[in-house]
Amino acid sequence: MLLSSRFIGLLLGLVFYSAAAWAQASNDAFVFGDLLPDAPELAARGNHSVGVRTLTVTHPDQLDVLRSKGGQTPRYDRKLTLEIWYPARIPAGKTERVVYDQVMGSSNDPKRPLIPFTFAGRALRDAEPDPATGAYPLVIVSHGYLGSRLLFTYLTENLASKGYVVVGIDHAESTFRDAGGFASTLLNRSLDDLFVLNEIARLGAKNSQSFLAGLVDSDNTALIGYSMGGYGALNVVGAGYSAQAAKTFGQLSGGSNALDIRTTANPAYKTSIDPRIKVAVAFAPWGMERGVWDAEGLAGLKVPTLFIAGSKDDISGYEKGIKAIYDGAVNADRYLLTYLNARHNVAPNPPPVESLKPGLHFDEYYRYAEPAWNERRINNINQHFVTAFLGLHLKKLDYAKYLTLPLSPNEGAWTGFKPRSAVGLELRHDKP
């Protein structure tokens, strides 16, 4: 039977409409960090467009503790891959869209082979930097074990849109792709952070040939760490490790005493504390339940610090872990944001779609997911509070009202939150 020209026209119109609708839906699809309807006020992106670039740097002549034997430790050049988000100029006809390459799995676990996947972000690869408002404060971000520099794009892109240069580190021997022995992570977290700070300061000098020249104010730096990243970040800003931590490290590293230099008792440790780092954010920092810190070490933490934790954290611990660190940091102006009934995953992106596939190891999903919380909601709340904390201390913005809150929203309204939307949270604040 022949189809009428009118029917064919209607059919073609429907096809073209469907294609256009699909393209629109694809363009508007949820991207990690986008706002849910109940997102708090400061979760929204800022006024800057965002660019992103990848950079590899080399920390020469470092101790290779994974090859220590009998107290003898060889040396090697340690390569670190960095992802850098920054305020940018977006050319006409271009949009803030990027595709990130990531893997799930663990290179040191044969039961969890590496599985490549991609996910979208709201930044433009290699965009021209925008120095319109001068140099921007620096934010250095350190992942957990195992992890990746791309684990927090909901936050790194968000902060760049608010006028920060944000640097995510791939800590060698501690990522999904190159997992090595735990001793490397114990030693190198703080050393990597300090090296990256110095490298970004060098590249940000006005006479540098880097795209960062004149763009970054490394004298006004925040350090953000998650899990083992929090372990290292707290050490960088003043919480020296204990003698027990050094002893444990020696047992894990073939008798090496390399961690001694990061302990409170070592005179060289105090000289390493860098005044350019003004604040720290520690998501679920690991180590307190393992004796990593004692009272003297925690007393050395003096910069303003925001702790973020789940009350049921079964990796870092809560009462004897993260909250004990918070309670012991008696010389710091400090906050503790607690997600009630959350476990350890209070920092990363939501689970990627690929982690939902049948047959995958359960931990590919539980690397990201929380059993009692919507991870996208956690992301929005983190965006809000980290923005308030960094804005207050690095940009001197009038954000104290977002941090001066009752312990629980049951005791009074939380500024910046929509009615009824702060349930399940607590915020503590203590001063020296």
Secondary structure as UniProt FT lines:
FT   HELIX           5..27
FT   TURN            32..33
FT   TURN            37..38
FT   HELIX           41..43
FT   STRAND          49..63
FT   HELIX           65..67
FT   TURN            70..71
FT   STRAND          75..89
FT   TURN            92..93
FT   STRAND          98..104
FT   TURN            107..108
FT   TURN            110..111
FT   STRAND          115..121
FT   STRAND          124..125
FT   STRAND          128..129
FT   TURN            132..133
FT   STRAND          136..142
FT   TURN            149..152
FT   HELIX           153..160
FT   TURN            161..163
FT   STRAND          165..170
FT   TURN            172..173
FT   HELIX           182..203
FT   TURN            206..207
FT   TURN            211..215
FT   STRAND          216..226
FT   HELIX           228..236
FT   TURN            237..238
FT   HELIX           243..252
FT   TURN            253..255
FT   HELIX           258..262
FT   TURN            264..265
FT   HELIX           267..272
FT   TURN            275..276
FT   STRAND          277..283
FT   HELIX           288..290
FT   HELIX           295..299
FT   STRAND          305..310
FT   TURN            311..312
FT   HELIX           318..322
FT   HELIX           323..328
FT   TURN            330..331
FT   STRAND          334..339
FT   TURN            340..341
FT   HELIX           353..356
FT   TURN            358..359
FT   HELIX           362..366
FT   TURN            367..368
FT   HELIX           375..394
FT   HELIX           400..402
FT   HELIX           409..411
FT   TURN            415..416
FT   TURN            419..424
FT   STRAND          425..430
//
